Amino acid sequence: MMNPVDRLDGWEALVLGGTGLIGAHAVRSLSRRGVKVRVLIRSSHTRRDVLDDVPGVRFIRGDLFSLSSLESAMEGCHLFVHAAGPYPVSARNRDHEIQRAHQSMTNILDAMRRNVAGEVRSAPLNTESIPDGLVRAVYVSSSTTIAPPGNGEPLQRMANEDNLYEEPPKGPSYFAVKEAMERKARDAARGEGLPIVIVNPSLVIGPYDTKPTTGQLVVSVARNRMPFLLHGNINVVTAKDVGEGIVLAALRGEPGHRYILGSENMTMDDLVRRIAMATGARPPKLHLPVVLAKIFSYLTEGLSVLTPGRPPLFPLNGLHMLLKSQYLDASRAREELGWNPSSVDLAITQAVAFLRKEGRIWS
C-alpha cells in the first residue's frame, strides 16, 4: 500500500521518453500518486496508445535538440524525468553520437536552469505543499555506466554505485554515449547544485515495450530464432519496479547520487531458460565462443551499411553489453529509497502477454 506522504495531488511532471518501456512505467507510477503528467513527443506519429489507460496524461510536441520546446514543456513542472535520449543501435559514427548526446543533455540542463525553484537540494522532498517551480529531476542512465572490475579486483564481485569510469569507456558507441550523458548530469548536480538524481537500471523486462528493446530477446527465444547462447552474468529487473524506483528517487534520493535499480543476479542461460518456459519455446543449447560472436557481429554491422535504415542483425553494441554485463548490488536503492523490487518471472510473463497482444509472438 502506498504511503500517504507519497500522494502528490496538484503536482505536475514532465517525462521525456514517456511512451518507451521505462518511461511508460514512470508515467504510471507518477499518475498513481495524483501527479498530472506531461509527456514530450517528437511528432504526431509517436505511438501513444501504451498510455491510453493512464488518466490525465497530456502530450506535448517537442524535441531534445530544441531548447525552446524543452523550456516550454518544463514550465510550471515540479518534477522532471529524463528517460529518453539518443540510443545508437549501430556501432558506427561513435564521435557523432557522443556529440549528439552532449548537445541534447546541454539543452535539457539549460531548460532546467530556467525553471528550477530556488534552493532545492534537500532530500527527501517536502511533499506536504506544492512547490513553486522544478524541485527534482531524475535522469535515467544505465547499468552500462557502472565500471567493470579494475586491476586486482575479483571478476565475480558485485558492482555498486561507487564504481565509476575514470575516463570514457572504449568500444561501441552505446557505452560511451550513456557514460557521457550521465557524467554531464552528475557534474551539473554536484558542481552547480541542480537537483538531479541518477538511477541506473539493469536489464529491464516488462510490458509496453513497443519497439521492442529488451523485448526483442523475448521474441527471439519465443520464435526459436536464437540458435546459440553466450556465457554472461547479468542482473534483471522488472519495468514496473524501475518506474516506481524513478519516482522514489525523486522523492527520497539525494541529488548528485546514483542508485542502481537491479533485482535478480543470474546467468544469461538462466534468463533465456525462464523466457523459454514462459513462451513454451525450446531454449538454445549451443554456446558460441566469443571470437565467433565478434566475427558474426562485425559481419552484420557491415551488411547493415548496404541496407540503410535497417539495424544490424547482431549489433556490436548488444554484444558488448552482454560481454560487459555483471552482477550488481542494488542495496542502496532498497535502503535509501525504500525500493522493493518484485519477481522477474512475473515481469517475463507480463512481457510475453504484451508481445502476444502486439502480434510479435504467435504461440
TILUMTOR-621878 format. One line per 4 residues: number of its first residue (from 1); for each residue x, y, z of N, C-alpha, C. Coordinates in pm, whole numbers, m for minus. Example, Ala and Ser with C-alpha at 12.3 -4.5 7.8 and 13.67 -1.06 7.14 Angstrom:
1 = 1319/m569/780/1230/m450/780/1320/m330/780  1285/m225/708/1367/m106/714/1290/3/787
//
This chain:
1 = 85/m120/0/0/0/0/88/125/0  46/227/m75/126/347/m87/119/431/41  232/479/84/238/568/199/165/697/167  75/746/257/1/869/228/90/987/196
5 = 213/990/251/302/1103/227/346/1107/81  331/993/11/371/988/m129/266/1044/m223  148/1083/m172/48/1146/m258/99/1284/m298  86/1313/m427/135/1439/m480/27/1508/m562
9 = m93/1515/m506/m204/1579/m575/m172/1726/m601  m194/1769/m724/m166/1907/m761/m28/1929/m819  60/1829/m805/194/1839/m862/187/1809/m1012  285/1861/m1086/295/1833/m1229/435/1783/m1262
13 = 441/1695/m1361/570/1636/m1400/581/1631/m1551  703/1646/m1599/734/1627/m1741/818/1502/m1754  780/1414/m1847/854/1290/m1871/900/1287/m2016  1030/1275/m2036/1085/1252/m2169/1100/1102/m2188
17 = 1055/1052/m2302/1058/908/m2325/941/838/m2260  831/909/m2239/717/853/m2166/642/745/m2238  664/727/m2368/598/618/m2441/689/497/m2458  809/504/m2402/902/392/m2408/881/295/m2294
21 = 957/187/m2292/940/83/m2191/952/137/m2049  1060/207/m2019/1080/259/m1884/991/378/m1858  985/471/m1954/907/592/m1934/760/566/m1910  703/467/m1980/561/436/m1964/530/393/m1821
25 = 623/322/m1759/602/278/m1621/626/394/m1522  717/484/m1555/736/603/m1471/611/690/m1473  550/704/m1592/426/782/m1603/317/721/m1516  306/589/m1518/204/522/m1437/230/541/m1288
29 = 354/532/m1247/387/548/m1106/357/690/m1059  386/789/m1142/353/928/m1108/203/947/m1101  131/893/m1198/m14/909/m1204/m82/847/m1083  m31/732/m1037/m91/667/m920/m83/755/m796
33 = 9/850/m796/25/940/m683/m52/1071/m700  m128/1081/m809/m207/1201/m831/m136/1310/m909  m18/1279/m964/58/1379/m1040/m2/1396/m1179  m11/1519/m1225/m50/1547/m1363/76/1536/m1450
37 = 71/1447/m1549/192/1415/m1624/185/1470/m1766  293/1537/m1805/312/1578/m1943/415/1484/m2005  390/1440/m2127/481/1352/m2198/526/1422/m2326  655/1441/m2339/710/1504/m2459/716/1402/m2572
41 = 661/1439/m2688/667/1352/m2806/729/1430/m2921  798/1360/m3008/868/1427/m3117/778/1462/m3234  675/1382/m3259/589/1409/m3374/451/1351/m3350  361/1386/m3440/224/1336/m3430/217/1187/m3456
45 = 326/1129/m3511/328/986/m3542/377/902/m3424  421/968/m3315/468/893/m3199/356/807/m3143  386/683/m3119/285/591/m3066/251/627/m2922  122/645/m2894/80/690/m2761/m16/594/m2691
49 = m62/491/m2760/m166/405/m2704/m122/328/m2581  9/317/m2556/55/247/m2435/16/323/m2309  m27/448/m2324/m68/528/m2209/m218/556/m2210  m294/483/m2292/m438/507/m2302/m510/485/m2171
53 = m458/395/m2087/m526/364/m1961/m481/453/m1846  m396/552/m1874/m345/641/m1769/m422/773/m1775  m494/808/m1669/m576/929/m1674/m492/1057/m1668  m538/1157/m1742/m482/1291/m1728/m348/1315/m1794
57 = m301/1223/m1880/m174/1244/m1947/m191/1346/m2059  m99/1440/m2066/m102/1544/m2169/21/1531/m2256  1/1520/m2386/112/1506/m2480/152/1642/m2535  282/1668/m2533/336/1797/m2578/442/1771/m2684
61 = 432/1842/m2798/531/1827/m2904/659/1898/m2863  771/1832/m2889/899/1892/m2856/1013/1804/m2904  1134/1849/m2880/1250/1777/m2929/1368/1801/m2837  1449/1697/m2815/1566/1711/m2729/1666/1812/m2783
65 = 1660/1838/m2912/1756/1929/m2973/1697/2068/m2997  1581/2094/m2935/1519/2226/m2942/1505/2281/m2800  1594/2373/m2762/1592/2428/m2627/1460/2496/m2596  1407/2572/m2691/1283/2645/m2666/1167/2551/m2636
69 = 1160/2438/m2707/1050/2344/m2683/1065/2277/m2547  1188/2251/m2505/1211/2191/m2373/1174/2289/m2262  1213/2414/m2278/1181/2516/m2178/1031/2531/m2163  960/2534/m2274/815/2550/m2272/748/2429/m2208
73 = 794/2309/m2243/733/2188/m2189/755/2176/m2039  869/2225/m1990/905/2212/m1849/842/2321/m1761  796/2427/m1821/745/2540/m1744/629/2498/m1654  638/2532/m1527/533/2501/m1432/540/2360/m1374
77 = 639/2281/m1416/652/2145/m1363/731/2144/m1233  697/2049/m1147/766/2032/m1020/866/1917/m1024  838/1818/m1110/924/1703/m1125/956/1683/m1272  1073/1628/m1299/1115/1604/m1437/1185/1470/m1444
81 = 1146/1387/m1540/1207/1255/m1561/1261/1248/m1703  1390/1222/m1714/1453/1207/m1845/1480/1059/m1869  1387/995/m1943/1400/854/m1977/1412/837/m2127  1466/938/m2194/1483/934/m2339/1629/959/m2372
85 = 1654/999/m2494/1790/1033/m2532/1837/954/m2651  1946/993/m2713/1999/920/m2828/2028/775/m2790  1985/684/m2874/2006/542/m2850/2069/482/m2975  2202/485/m2986/2267/434/m3107/2254/283/m3118
89 = 2194/238/m3226/2180/94/m3248/2308/38/m3307  2361/106/m3408/2484/60/m3473/2605/117/m3399  2717/49/m3414/2841/95/m3351/2912/202/m3434  2858/230/m3553/2921/330/m3639/2897/472/m3587
93 = 2976/565/m3636/2959/708/m3607/2966/739/m3458  3062/678/m3389/3074/692/m3244/3087/837/m3201  3178/912/m3263/3201/1051/m3224/3078/1137/m3248  3010/1112/m3359/2888/1187/m3390/2780/1160/m3286
97 = 2766/1035/m3247/2664/1000/m3148/2694/1064/m3012  2821/1067/m2973/2858/1130/m2847/2830/1280/m2852  2859/1342/m2965/2832/1485/m2981/2683/1514/m2970  2601/1432/m3031/2455/1449/m3021/2408/1432/m2877
101 = 2466/1336/m2805/2430/1315/m2665/2463/1437/m2581  2583/1494/m2603/2622/1614/m2529/2527/1729/m2558  2490/1747/m2685/2403/1858/m2721/2265/1844/m2659  2210/1723/m2663/2077/1703/m2605/2079/1728/m2455
105 = 2184/1680/m2386/2191/1700/m2242/2217/1845/m2208  2293/1916/m2289/2315/2060/m2268/2182/2134/m2273  2099/2102/m2372/1968/2167/m2383/1881/2137/m2262  1883/2013/m2217/1799/1975/m2103/1844/2047/m1977
109 = 1973/2054/m1954/2024/2123/m1835/1994/2272/m1842  2005/2332/m1960/1971/2474/m1974/1823/2498/m1945  1737/2408/m1992/1594/2422/m1965/1566/2410/m1814  1639/2319/m1748/1622/2305/m1604/1663/2433/m1532
113 = 1773/2492/m1572/1821/2614/m1506/1718/2726/m1514  1642/2729/m1623/1541/2834/m1641/1418/2810/m1553  1397/2684/m1515/1272/2650/m1444/1292/2607/m1299  1416/2589/m1255/1441/2536/m1122/1397/2634/m1014
117 = 1353/2579/m903/1299/2661/m794/1402/2676/m683  1464/2794/m674/1549/2831/m559/1642/2722/m509  1652/2713/m377/1738/2615/m310/1658/2487/m290  1694/2380/m362/1611/2260/m361/1690/2131/m337
121 = 1808/2142/m280/1890/2023/m266/1847/1928/m155  1754/1972/m70/1715/1889/44/1657/1756/m4  1687/1651/70/1633/1518/41/1603/1451/173  1488/1389/191/1380/1377/93/1303/1508/73
125 = 1217/1510/m28/1139/1630/m57/1030/1653/47  991/1776/60/874/1810/139/752/1794/49  673/1691/72/557/1664/m14/427/1717/44  435/1793/152/314/1843/217/260/1969/153
129 = 339/2034/68/292/2154/m1/341/2150/m144  268/2219/m232/304/2222/m373/414/2326/m394  527/2287/m450/640/2381/m466/614/2481/m578  698/2580/m582/691/2683/m685/809/2663/m781
133 = 789/2579/m881/894/2553/m977/949/2412/m964  1049/2383/m1046/1108/2250/m1053/1194/2223/m929  1163/2112/m859/1237/2081/m737/1318/1951/m746  1291/1867/m845/1369/1745/m856/1362/1689/m998
137 = 1474/1643/m1047/1482/1576/m1176/1548/1440/m1156  1502/1342/m1232/1563/1209/m1230/1613/1178/m1371  1743/1154/m1381/1799/1113/m1508/1813/961/m1508  1749/897/m1605/1753/752/m1617/1875/715/m1701
141 = 1979/669/m1635/2102/630/m1702/2095/481/m1733  2199/408/m1708/2206/267/m1744/2309/197/m1656  2292/67/m1641/2393/m9/m1566/2523/m20/m1644  2522/17/m1773/2646/13/m1851/2744/121/m1805
145 = 2698/219/m1728/2790/321/m1677/2854/279/m1545  2816/163/m1493/2881/107/m1374/3008/37/m1421  3123/87/m1377/3251/38/m1428/3274/m109/m1391  3338/m184/m1479/3370/m325/m1451/3485/m334/m1352
149 = 3518/m455/m1306/3628/m471/m1211/3759/m416/m1266  3834/m350/m1180/3965/m297/m1219/4073/m398/m1189  4195/m358/m1208/4309/m447/m1181/4312/m488/m1034  4322/m616/m1012/4329/m665/m876/4195/m694/m813
153 = 4084/m653/m877/3951/m681/m822/3902/m816/m874  3828/m890/m790/3775/m1019/m836/3671/m1001/m946  3674/m1085/m1050/3582/m1073/m1162/3437/m1095/m1119  3415/m1171/m1013/3280/m1203/m972/3226/m1105/m867
157 = 3298/m996/m841/3250/m900/m741/3120/m834/m789  3033/m798/m693/2911/m729/m728/2941/m580/m736  2912/m520/m851/2941/m378/m871/2836/m293/m801  2879/m173/m759/2785/m81/m696/2804/60/m751
161 = 2732/156/m694/2729/292/m746/2864/363/m738  2953/315/m654/3084/379/m639/3181/342/m751  3144/245/m834/3231/202/m943/3209/292/m1064  3297/395/m1075/3287/494/m1182/3398/473/m1285
165 = 3368/507/m1409/3472/510/m1512/3560/632/m1488  3691/613/m1486/3782/726/m1470/3794/806/m1599  3769/741/m1712/3769/807/m1841/3662/741/m1927  3617/807/m2034/3511/748/m2116/3544/607/m2160
169 = 3448/515/m2150/3474/376/m2188/3500/363/m2338  3589/271/m2372/3618/244/m2512/3517/143/m2565  3520/123/m2696/3431/25/m2755/3314/91/m2825  3206/13/m2851/3091/62/m2926/3028/188/m2864
173 = 2950/258/m2946/2904/392/m2910/2807/396/m2793  2726/291/m2773/2623/298/m2669/2684/324/m2532  2788/252/m2497/2852/269/m2366/2903/412/m2350  2970/463/m2453/3028/597/m2445/2920/704/m2437
177 = 2811/685/m2512/2702/783/m2512/2636/789/m2374  2604/674/m2317/2538/673/m2186/2629/729/m2077  2759/696/m2083/2851/748/m1983/2867/899/m1997  2871/951/m2120/2885/1095/m2143/2765/1170/m2089
181 = 2646/1118/m2111/2524/1186/m2064/2515/1183/m1912  2548/1067/m1853/2543/1060/m1707/2646/1152/m1643  2765/1154/m1699/2871/1239/m1644/2828/1386/m1646  2765/1428/m1753/2719/1566/m1766/2612/1597/m1661
185 = 2519/1506/m1641/2416/1524/m1540/2475/1525/m1399  2568/1434/m1374/2631/1425/m1241/2712/1550/m1209  2785/1601/m1308/2864/1723/m1287/2774/1843/m1258  2659/1850/m1327/2567/1962/m1304/2507/1956/m1165
189 = 2481/1835/m1116/2424/1819/m982/2526/1850/m874  2646/1796/m889/2748/1813/m785/2819/1947/m794  2833/1999/m915/2905/2125/m932/2820/2249/m921  2697/2241/m975/2609/2358/m977/2497/2351/m874
193 = 2471/2233/m821/2361/2219/m728/2227/2196/m794  2227/2159/m924/2100/2126/m987/2043/1999/m923  1911/1996/m903/1851/1886/m824/1830/1758/m904  1940/1699/m951/1932/1581/m1037/1973/1456/m960
197 = 1885/1357/m959/1915/1226/m904/1929/1130/m1022  2024/1039/m1014/2051/946/m1124/2012/805/m1083  1942/735/m1173/1912/593/m1150/1975/512/m1263  2019/392/m1228/2090/304/m1322/2019/170/m1329
201 = 1918/156/m1415/1850/26/m1428/1941/m78/m1491  1918/m203/m1452/1989/m313/m1517/1909/m354/m1641  1910/m481/m1679/1833/m526/m1795/1685/m525/m1759  1607/m443/m1829/1467/m418/m1792/1375/m503/m1879
205 = 1284/m574/m1815/1187/m658/m1885/1047/m627/m1833  952/m620/m1926/814/m595/m1885/728/m555/m2003  599/m528/m1977/508/m486/m2084/532/m342/m2127  467/m302/m2239/474/m170/m2301/608/m146/m2373
209 = 675/m254/m2410/798/m243/m2487/760/m250/m2635  722/m137/m2692/664/m137/m2826/765/m149/m2938  893/m116/m2916/986/m111/m3030/1016/m247/m3092  1041/m357/m3020/1076/m365/m2879/1227/m348/m2859
213 = 1267/m330/m2731/1409/m319/m2697/1453/m453/m2637  1451/m464/m2505/1484/m594/m2445/1380/m699/m2482  1261/m653/m2519/1158/m746/m2561/1197/m825/m2685  1295/m774/m2760/1340/m848/m2878/1403/m980/m2839
217 = 1466/m984/m2721/1521/m1111/m2671/1408/m1211/m2647  1298/m1163/m2589/1182/m1249/m2564/1126/m1301/m2697  1116/m1212/m2795/1064/m1251/m2926/1154/m1355/m2992  1285/m1334/m2986/1380/m1426/m3049/1372/m1565/m2988
221 = 1363/m1570/m2855/1354/m1701/m2788/1221/m1766/m2821  1113/m1689/m2817/979/m1744/m2842/966/m1800/m2983  1033/m1736/m3080/1024/m1780/m3219/1133/m1881/m3256  1208/m1925/m3156/1320/m2017/m3180/1419/m1961/m3281
225 = 1441/m1831/m3273/1536/m1764/m3362/1665/m1726/m3289  1687/m1790/m3176/1810/m1767/m3102/1886/m1899/m3100  1970/m1924/m3200/2032/m2056/m3214/2145/m2083/m3116  2198/m1978/m3053/2311/m2001/m2963/2306/m1905/m2845
229 = 2386/m1936/m2746/2398/m1855/m2625/2541/m1807/m2609  2556/m1699/m2535/2687/m1653/m2491/2688/m1658/m2339  2801/m1701/m2282/2814/m1700/m2138/2812/m1557/m2087  2746/m1533/m1975/2745/m1400/m1920/2669/m1394/m1789
233 = 2714/m1307/m1699/2644/m1282/m1574/2571/m1149/m1586  2442/m1150/m1557/2362/m1030/m1575/2274/m1005/m1453  2217/m886/m1450/2116/m852/m1350/1991/m811/m1426  1876/m857/m1381/1749/m832/m1449/1653/m766/m1351
237 = 1571/m674/m1403/1475/m602/m1317/1346/m583/m1395  1234/m573/m1323/1105/m554/m1388/1083/m407/m1421  1017/m383/m1535/993/m246/m1580/906/m168/m1482  807/m234/m1425/720/m166/m1328/800/m119/m1207
241 = 891/m203/m1160/973/m165/m1045/1066/m50/m1078  1116/m45/m1201/1200/68/m1240/1119/197/m1241  996/190/m1293/910/308/m1289/887/357/m1148  864/265/m1055/846/302/m915/975/355/m856
245 = 1089/294/m891/1217/339/m840/1250/480/m883  1209/517/m1004/1233/653/m1054/1160/755/m967  1036/726/m934/959/821/m853/1012/825/m710  1050/711/m655/1108/710/m522/1240/786/m518
249 = 1316/778/m628/1441/855/m635/1412/1004/m633  1304/1045/m700/1265/1187/m698/1225/1231/m558  1154/1144/m488/1102/1180/m357/1207/1171/m246  1294/1071/m254/1382/1040/m140/1531/1040/m175
253 = 1564/1047/m303/1703/1039/m343/1780/1167/m316  1911/1153/m306/1999/1267/m283/2052/1317/m418  2029/1445/m450/2082/1498/m576/2233/1474/m589  2275/1437/m709/2415/1407/m735/2452/1263/m709
257 = 2363/1188/m644/2389/1046/m617/2324/961/m726  2374/839/m740/2310/747/m832/2268/620/m759  2163/559/m810/2101/444/m746/2081/333/m850  2143/218/m825/2124/104/m914/1985/46/m890
261 = 1908/32/m997/1777/m34/m990/1793/m172/m1055  1831/m269/m974/1852/m405/m1021/1788/m502/m925  1741/m613/m976/1670/m708/m891/1746/m839/m875  1743/m926/m976/1800/m1060/m961/1927/m1076/m1044
265 = 2034/m1121/m979/2155/m1161/m1049/2139/m1303/m1100  2171/m1324/m1229/2156/m1457/m1287/2250/m1469/m1407  2262/m1590/m1459/2338/m1609/m1582/2246/m1586/m1702  2307/m1561/m1817/2229/m1547/m1939/2153/m1675/m1970
269 = 2215/m1789/m1942/2147/m1918/m1962/2018/m1925/m1882  2023/m1880/m1757/1907/m1886/m1670/1795/m1796/m1722  1831/m1674/m1767/1729/m1582/m1819/1661/m1641/m1942  1740/m1693/m2035/1682/m1750/m2157/1594/m1870/m2124
273 = 1638/m1951/m2028/1557/m2066/m1988/1423/m2022/m1931  1423/m1916/m1851/1298/m1866/m1794/1205/m1812/m1903  1263/m1743/m2001/1182/m1691/m2111/1123/m1805/m2193  1205/m1906/m2220/1158/m2023/m2295/1043/m2092/m2222
277 = 1054/m2104/m2092/949/m2168/m2013/819/m2088/m2022  830/m1954/m2020/711/m1869/m2024/645/m1869/m2162  723/m1894/m2268/670/m1889/m2403/641/m2027/m2463  688/m2132/m2395/670/m2266/m2449/769/m2301/m2557
281 = 877/m2224/m2566/978/m2246/m2670/1087/m2340/m2620  1174/m2380/m2713/1289/m2462/m2678/1409/m2371/m2654  1469/m2376/m2537/1587/m2291/m2514/1706/m2340/m2594  1786/m2251/m2648/1906/m2293/m2723/2006/m2359/m2629
285 = 2082/m2454/m2683/2179/m2526/m2602/2323/m2500/m2644  2341/m2446/m2765/2475/m2423/m2817/2532/m2293/m2765  2653/m2298/m2708/2723/m2179/m2663/2825/m2137/m2767  2813/m2014/m2814/2902/m1964/m2919/3025/m1901/m2856
289 = 3145/m1940/m2899/3266/m1875/m2849/3265/m1725/m2879  3327/m1648/m2792/3326/m1503/m2806/3387/m1458/m2939  3495/m1525/m2981/3561/m1487/m3106/3465/m1499/m3224  3390/m1608/m3231/3295/m1627/m3340/3181/m1526/m3330
293 = 3139/m1495/m3207/3032/m1398/m3188/3074/m1260/m3240  3200/m1223/m3215/3250/m1094/m3262/3257/m1090/m3414  3302/m1199/m3475/3308/m1205/m3621/3169/m1190/m3680  3073/m1263/m3624/2935/m1257/m3672/2879/m1116/m3655
297 = 2910/m1053/m3543/2861/m918/m3517/2919/m817/m3617  3049/m827/m3641/3112/m737/m3739/3052/m756/m3878  3021/m879/m3914/2962/m907/m4044/2824/m841/m4056  2742/m852/m3952/2609/m791/m3959/2617/m638/m3958
301 = 2717/m584/m3888/2737/m438/m3893/2772/m396/m4035  2859/m473/m4100/2897/m441/m4236/2781/m452/m4334  2701/m558/m4320/2586/m576/m4408/2483/m465/m4391  2471/m410/m4270/2373/m304/m4246/2408/m177/m4324
305 = 2537/m161/m4357/2577/m45/m4439/2513/m55/m4577  2495/m177/m4626/2437/m199/m4759/2285/m187/m4759  2225/m186/m4638/2078/m175/m4627/2045/m60/m4534  2058/65/m4580/2032/183/m4496/1892/179/m4435
309 = 1887/217/m4307/1759/219/m4237/1730/91/m4161  1805/m15/m4190/1786/m141/m4118/1900/m161/m4020  1870/m182/m3893/1976/m200/m3793/2047/m333/m3813  2169/m346/m3760/2242/m474/m3770/2165/m586/m3702
313 = 2171/m705/m3761/2101/m820/m3703/2157/m855/m3566  2288/m845/m3550/2354/m876/m3422/2452/m764/m3392  2403/m650/m3343/2487/m529/m3331/2598/m544/m3229  2708/m476/m3256/2821/m476/m3163/2782/m418/m3028
317 = 2696/m318/m3029/2652/m260/m2901/2588/m367/m2812  2502/m450/m2872/2436/m555/m2795/2534/m660/m2746  2627/m698/m2833/2729/m796/m2793/2815/m740/m2680  2854/m614/m2692/2938/m551/m2591/2865/m545/m2457
321 = 2735/m513/m2462/2657/m506/m2338/2654/m641/m2267  2641/m747/m2345/2637/m881/m2285/2773/m919/m2228  2879/m894/m2305/3013/m933/m2261/3057/m853/m2139  3010/m729/m2125/3049/m643/m2014/2948/m644/m1899
325 = 2841/m722/m1912/2741/m726/m1805/2802/m791/m1680  2742/m760/m1566/2800/m805/m1439/2692/m810/m1331  2724/m879/m1224/2633/m880/m1110/2634/m742/m1043  2517/m700/m994/2502/m567/m938/2446/m573/m796
329 = 2489/m477/m716/2443/m462/m578/2347/m343/m573  2218/m370/m554/2116/m265/m552/2070/m231/m411  2154/m258/m313/2112/m236/m173/2092/m88/m140  2165/3/m207/2147/145/m177/2004/189/m208
333 = 1949/147/m321/1812/185/m356/1713/128/m257  1739/6/m212/1648/m55/m115/1653/20/18  1773/52/63/1789/112/195/1753/261/198  1794/336/97/1774/481/100/1642/525/38
337 = 1592/450/m58/1469/489/m126/1348/410/m79  1370/300/m8/1259/214/30/1203/137/m88  1291/108/m185/1251/40/m308/1250/m111/m285  1145/m178/m331/1130/m321/m304/1092/m394/m432
341 = 1190/m438/m512/1159/m500/m641/1088/m634/m628  1012/m667/m732/930/m788/m732/990/m896/m822  910/m997/m851/958/m1115/m923/987/m1086/m1070  1105/m1126/m1115/1139/m1114/m1256/1056/m1210/m1340
345 = 1022/m1327/m1285/940/m1423/m1360/804/m1363/m1393  747/m1286/m1301/619/m1221/m1327/634/m1120/m1441  744/m1046/m1442/768/m948/m1548/781/m1016/m1683  848/m1132/m1686/861/m1207/m1812/724/m1249/m1862
349 = 640/m1300/m1772/505/m1341/m1809/425/m1223/m1865  437/m1107/m1800/365/m988/m1847/419/m940/m1981  550/m947/m1999/611/m908/m2126/563/m999/m2239  558/m1128/m2212/512/m1224/m2312/367/m1195/m2351
353 = 281/m1169/m2252/141/m1138/m2279/127/m1013/m2365  208/m910/m2336/203/m786/m2413/249/m810/m2556  359/m883/m2575/413/m908/m2708/320/m997/m2790  246/m1085/m2724/145/m1164/m2795/32/m1074/m2843
357 = m10/m982/m2758/m114/m887/m2795/m68/m800/m2910  61/m768/m2914/117/m688/m3021/134/m767/m3151  118/m898/m3145/133/m980/m3263/275/m1017/m3297  367/m999/m3201/508/m1032/m3224/539/m1176/m3186
361 = 452/m1234/m3101/464/m1374/m3064/332/m1439/m3099  336/m1553/m3170/213/m1614/m3220/159/m1721/m3126  247/m1801/m3068/202/m1919/m2992/137/m1881/m2861
//
